[in-house]
């Protein structure tokens, strides 16, 4: 009898020891957000989310897509970013999950107002990671989220979600992740350069119809948590030459009004030096490049190309410095370099009269170019 009782108890305990999946959620039972954006207009915050049908994305692995992947765009409004999300939840049909967010877009109007409220919400939301790419934009955010990819591929294969791939081939304005944005935004003496995203139909056609694609058009500049202005990328060509993240940047050398030589410069090594006198500080920049010749129409000597390239890079760095002065922005990160390398002197200058860049604060720019590859052929 006792043995029978023990067997009955053991059988009753078996279900309790088994692993259960009562609360399991299938892919189709959750709304996955791929991108989130926020705007400020008419005294309210407006939050946009871009959602994808991941079951359709998965099907692409089994065959060539014949139609664009459907994109769902939601919008919620409220007196603060959290209320705007709560407004969106009222019609979401299913639970919204933010663990797959890969891009964040902030409107120009919100950047001008101040992003502290939105930044606070993003930092505290437990589902959001620190890896999404961050952009600013003056375009309607819902239009940005609606841009499709080439060849009917997933919208995840666009500049919004994969800016690094294009940057590796043509390094002009570096993409910035949320982690890098937070670090830059709160770092003393650091100038945050937020890439601006826009839509253009001037470059590509699908069959005979103009095709909308995404493009990086410039940067929003924030310094000491304050908005300094927006600068078009054509005005700041020297930004790429002082950024160690630059992978490959083309440079055209002209002669007699025509493009004669094309080279690609890679992985700059940047050194910033300082000289302080009383309450004044001056800076020097030394940059070294390796590169390769892309074309050389007149068979110019290599030494001549290196010299001309170095001078062109030097001029573009100076031009970028001067463009930053117009908005009282330190685009070359000179003050931050002083903060990192000579912190005591930086503190003393701040305690006295602060640090202000002037036209003559940048005393010297030295550039060295070494070409180590002439392409497939050698002249």
Secondary structure, 3 states (H helix, E strand, C coil): CHHHHHHHHHHHHHHHHCCCCCCCCCHHHEEEEEEEEEEEECCEEEEEEEEECHHHHHHHHHCCCCCCCCEEEEEEEECCHHHHHHHHHCCCCCEEECCCCCEEEEEHHHHHHCCHHHHHHHHHCCCCCCCCEEEEECCCHHHHHHCCCHHHCCCCCCCCCCHHHHHHHCCCCCCCEHHHHHHHHHCCCCEEEEEEEEEEEEEEEECCEEEEEEEEEEEEEEECCEEEEEEEHHHCHHHHHHCCCCCCEEEEEEECCEEEEEEEEEEEEEEEEEEEECCEEEEEEEEEEEEEEEEECCCCCHHHHHHHHHHHHHHHHHHHHHHHHHCCCCCCCHHHHHHHHCHHHHHHHHHHCCCCCCCCCEEEEEEEEEEEECCCCCC
